[in-house]
């Protein structure tokens, strides 16, 4: 076993909540051994740049939608305040 410590760090807890298998294999084999086996298997890492770009696009769209909702709410509040002021 690569890591036979009895204590578990906060980062290990986070890794476990994300993927228990990832945590287990990192704990048993260690990151270097996993990388070596993965490299020898011939499988290539997924292109993380594409995932980063996709994530940025998603968050940009989400932020624009959020801004629209906030602006509509402000306009409604201003209209209601004006109606309350006039009455």
N, C-alpha and C positions, 0 to 999 in steps of 0.2 A: 504494500500500500504506500502510495506517495506521501500522503498527508495523514498521519495517524494521531494528530492532536485531538484532545478531548474537547477543546473549546472551538466554537464556530464563530467566525467574525461576521460583522454586519454585511460585508460584501458577499460572503458565502450565503447568508440568509437571503439576500437580494437575488443572487444567482439561482438559489433553490426555488424561490417564488416564481421566477421567470421560467425556469425549466429544471425540474428535479433530476432529469437524466444528465443534463449538462453539469450540474453541481456534482453528481455522483462520479461521473467519469473524470472530472477535474480533480476530485478528491482522491480517487483511486490511482489514476495514471499520471496526473500532472499535465499542465498545458503544453510543455515541450514535447512530451511523448505523444500526446494527441495530435499535435501539429505534424510531427514526424510521420505518424501513421497515415494521417490525412494526405500528406504530400506524397507518400509512397503509393497510395491507392490510385493516383492518377486523376482523381476528381479535382476540378478547379474550384477555388473559392468563388462564390457569387460576386458579381460586380457591385461592390458596396457604394460606388459613386452613383450608380443609377438609383439605388434605394435612397440615397441622400437627396438626390434631385427630386424624386417622387415625394419624399417627406416634406421638402421645402415647398413644393407646389401645393400639397394638401394643406399645409399650415397657412400658406398665403391665401388660398381660397376661403379657408375657415375664418381667417382674420377679416377678410373683406365682408363676408356674410355677417360677422359679429358687428362690424362697424355699421352696416346698414340697419341692423336691428336696433342698435343703440340710437342712431339718428332718428329712426321712426318713433321710438319711444320718447325721445326728447321733443319732437314735433308735436306728438299727441299731448304731452304734458303742457307744452306752451299753449296749445289750443284750449285745453281744459282750464288752464289758469286764466286765459283771456276771457273765456265764457264766464268763469266765476267772478272775474273783475267787473264785467259788463253787467251781470245780473246783480 
